[in-house]
């Protein structure tokens, strides 16, 4: 059974694993708990099989979305997938 935020105790990390990636649309990843945006830009995120365009996402933010693809102009390490 999948765990949600309400199932995480204070002593646990909400995201216990991570992967730094480049924003390449052709790569499919496991579903995330959230993503970290390291560079402000326009991104297209695949959520639940649908591509959704996000304009001017601010840098330095953690976005609590379950994504499987990230497309944009960021290079490796600018996006961190949190699992």
N, C-alpha and C positions, 0 to 999 in steps of 0.2 A: 504494500500500500504506500502511495506517495505521501510524503510528509509536507505539511504546510508550515507557515510561520508560527501558527498557534501551537505546533507540536515541538518547537525548539525551546529548550530551557535556557535560562540566563547564562549558565556555564558553557553552553554550546555555541559555536559559531553558526550564524545563519548560513554562511557559505564556507564550507570546510575545504573546498577544492576550487582551483582557478586555472584558467588557461589564457595567456596573452595571445591575441590573434590580430591578423590584418583584416581589414574590411573587404573580403573577397566574396562575392555573391555565390560562387559555385561551390563553396565549402559548406557542408551540412554538419552541424555540431549537435551534441546531446542537448536536451532542453536545459536551459539555465534557470537559476533562481533569480538572478539579477545580472546586469552588466555595468561595468565601469566605463565611462566615456573619458578618455584622456585628452582628446582634441575636439574642440568645438567645430562641428561641421553638420552637413545634411547626411542622414543615414536612412537606409531602407532596412527595416528589421522584419524578419519572417516570424510571425507569431501565429501559432495554430494553423500553419499552412498558408496563411495569407501574408502578402508583402504589404507593409505599411510604411509610408514615407514620414519621417520625422525631420522637420526643418530646423536648422540651427540649434542642435542639441548642445547644451552648455558643457564645457569641459569640467572635469573634476567631480562629476556627479555619479552616484550609483542609482541606476534606474531599475526598479523591481519588476522586470518583465521576463517572462519565460520565452526566450527566443531560440531559434535553431539556425538562422542565417543572419549575417550582418553584411550589408553592402554600403560602400561609401569610399572616401578617398583617404582614409587613415592607413598608416603603415603598421607593421607588426609591433605590438606592445601598446598601441594607442587605444585599443579596446581590450578589456579584460573580462572574460566570461566567468561568472561566479556560480558555482554549483553547490 
